[in-house]
């Protein structure tokens, strides 16, 4: 590998490591989900976590085979949906301090 590629790889790796630590707040599945075992419980825990920390993107690993998140001014705001037929296994919402709603849904 050339010196230029090695330097670019080092910069990219450092950027990604910093971005992940900053944007995920050091979050792990246990710190987000606690002792939640069902997809519904995990969706609620993740929505609560996102609302508490004002995070409007995926946090932690995917719940089920597909996870959709959304935000809006209603607890039934839209989320991404799977392209293929799957069964909805979790659907939860949490209200942010600013009045916005976060919704997390999962499918298997």
WODA-V137473 format. One line per field, one symbol per residue. psi: psi as a letter, one per 40 degrees, with the letter a starting at -180 (. if undefined). A space follows every 50 residues. Layout:
psi = ???
//
This chain:
psi = hidddddddddddddddddddddeffhiddddebfhdidddddddddddd ddefhfihiaihhadhhhiiiafiefiiiiiidihihheihiiihideei ihhhiii.
//
